[in-house]
Amino acid sequence: MAVNLGLTIADTALLFHHSEVTIRLWLTRAGQHADKVHAHFFHHLTLGHLQLDELFTTLRNKAHGLWVWTACDPVTRLIPTLQVGPRTQVMVHTVVHALTLILAPGCLPVFTSDGLNLYFYALTAHFGHWSTDPTTGKACWQVTLDLFYGQVKKSYRRRKLHLVERLIRLGDLATLSEHLKMLGLSGSLNTAFVERLNLTLRHALAALPKASLLGHGPAHRQTHCPSRVVACLLSLLPPPLVSAFQARRAADAAGQADPTPLCAACSGDGGRSHRSHLVGGGVVGIPRGSVT
């Protein structure tokens, strides 16, 4: 909750009367537990449609920029994977590979995304099989014929939406629309659900004080950092009843000789009586270990 308010590790340590090392240890252990929970529940999923998108956002101090990669099922509202990394082909392969490990064997969803062509290369590299060319006798990669993939390309002029172009990269539009209608959707090729998710993520990540909470920055060169799981997903909780300014005042008061009593939203112990301050419905369905 302190991370959700935008507090730094130093402010959080002062608020809870623990050292910064202890706070970082809590984040790491919570992230490791989140990975176990995610691995237990998110496997062998049968998803009919997945929308892919990437988001560039800055943190509160505007000094660090992050690329966040998301995949969303518009039917179940599940987020099977959520990755943080650069806008490269390797990162897109990581996102798609994480999806293949979560999906059930034989499950082939309908994919839609924005106009980034890197998705096309990653999808065709993961969904297919090796076959032998009868003429040359050489092995060649054959993309699965049942793979459907569409793109929504948006053109902007003077920061306003000018043109929306829908392209079918794999399959045909009529069959893709039929698949979407069978899932209870409108049948139109769009990425509306994942774009709405990205707006929520942009608002949540903007409260984080520094990139190190997500495992990025000069001091964090590792690809995987469990602490970023909690730092990112705790920020998706609903806004608390106390502002960031009040939380900082509470942290300052906690360090004084005659501390001022904390407000109710900061003094919750996680029990049922304070559950409204700690748990929100916005986190339901989010795989807590999928941020890598």
C-alpha positions, 0 to 999 in steps of 0.5 A: 500500500505504501508503494501505491501511495508513491512512497520511496523505500526510505519513506516506507521504512520510516513509516513502518519503523523498519530498515530499508533492507527489511522493506526490500526483503519483504518485497522480494519474498512477496514477489517469490510467493506471487510467482508460486501462486501464478505458477499454481493457477495459471497453466493449461489455460484455454483462451479463445482470444488474446489482445497484445499491446505495449505501453511506454510510460514514465515514473513519477520523477520523469527520469525513467521510462519503461516499456510494459508488455501486456496480453489480455483475454477480453472474454475472461478479463485475464492477464496471462502475462505482463512483462517489463522490458525494452521494445525489441524483437527479443522482448516480444519473443519473451512475451509470446513464449510466456503465453505458450507455456501458459496455454493448454496443449492444442489451444490456439487463440485468435491474436490481435495487436497494434501495428507493431510487426514484431508480433507477427515474427514472434507468433509465426516463430512459436506456432508452427512445426518443422516439415521436410520439403519434398523437393529439396529434402531440407527441413523448413518451418511451417506456420500453423494454418489455423493461426489467425492474427489481425492488426489495428494500425492507428495514424495520428495527425497533430496528436489526434486520431486520423485513420484506423486501418485493420489488417489481416496478417494471418487467416481471413477476416470472415473466419476471424470474425466468426471465431470472435462472435462464437466467443460472445464478442462483436466480431470486429477486429479491435484491441479495445480491452488491452488498450483500456488495461494500458491506461490503468497501468499508465496511471498506476505506474506513474505513482512509483517514485523510481525504476529500481522498484521494478528492477530497472535502472543502473543498479538493476541489470538483471532480467528477473527481479521478484520485487517488481511484481509487488511494486507493480501490481500493488499499484493497481489497487483502488486509491486509498482513503489517504493521500500521498501527502498525508502518508508522508506526514505520517511517515515524518510523524513516525520518526519524531519523539512524540509521534502523531497517531496514524490515520485509519487508512495507514494503521490497518493491520490487514484484518477483516476490519481494514480489508477495504483499505488493502484489497480491491476488486481491480486485482482479481484475475491478474497473474501476480507472478507474470511481471518478469 
